[in-house]
Amino acid sequence: MSNTATDIITVDTRRVSCDGATDIRGGAGYRPAALGHPKVYLEIDESGFVDCGYCDRRFVLIGGPADTTS
């Protein structure tokens, strides 16, 4: 597992789920979005973010200590 998140997603709830395939494009001309990993549920702690152990996506709580957009 790498030390840096490859994809940062801002969320407004402390509980999130990740399946690694939610944002994979599908439809005509594309392969089915069967890629990904088992669906896992994660909870953001006082750090303001949580990383998925499968795909290294980082979920950042909006307005939390890790939110650099505000």
N, C-alpha and C positions, 0 to 999 in steps of 0.2 A: 504494500500500500504506500502511496506517495504522501508527502507532507503537505502538498498544496492541492486545493480543490480545483477540479477541472471545470466545474459548472457551479455558479452561485445563483441560488434562487431565493428571493425575498418572500417571506410569508408573514401572515398576520396572526397565526396561532402557534402555540408552543408544541402541539402535537402534529406531526406530519407523517406522511407515508411516502415510500419510494419503491418503485418497481424497475427503475432503470430504463423503461421503455415508454413512459408516458408522453414524452415530447418527441418520440421518433416519428417521422413523417410516414404516412401510409396513403393508400388510395391507388388510383389508376397510375400505372407506370412505376410504382414503388414496390419493394418487397414488403410482405406483411410485417407488422410491428411485433413480431414474436421474439425479438431480441430483448435482452434485459436480464433481470435476476428475480429471485423470489421477492414478493412484496414484504417489506419490513416497515414497522412503525417505529418512529424515533421521537424523542422528546428533547426540546431545546432547554438547556439548563441556564444557570446564571451568567454563563459566558456570552449568551445571546446567539449561539449558533450550534449546529450539530452536523457532522459529516456522515454520509452513508458509507458503511464499511464495505459495500460491494462496488459501488461505482464512483466513489469520491465526490459525489455531489454535496455541496454545502448549502444548508438551509439556514438563512439568516433572518432573525426576528426583526420586523420593521420597528424601528424606534428603540431597539435593544442596544447593548454596548458594542456589538459587532457591526451594527448598521452604519456604514460609511457614506450612505447617500444623503443623509440629512445634515 
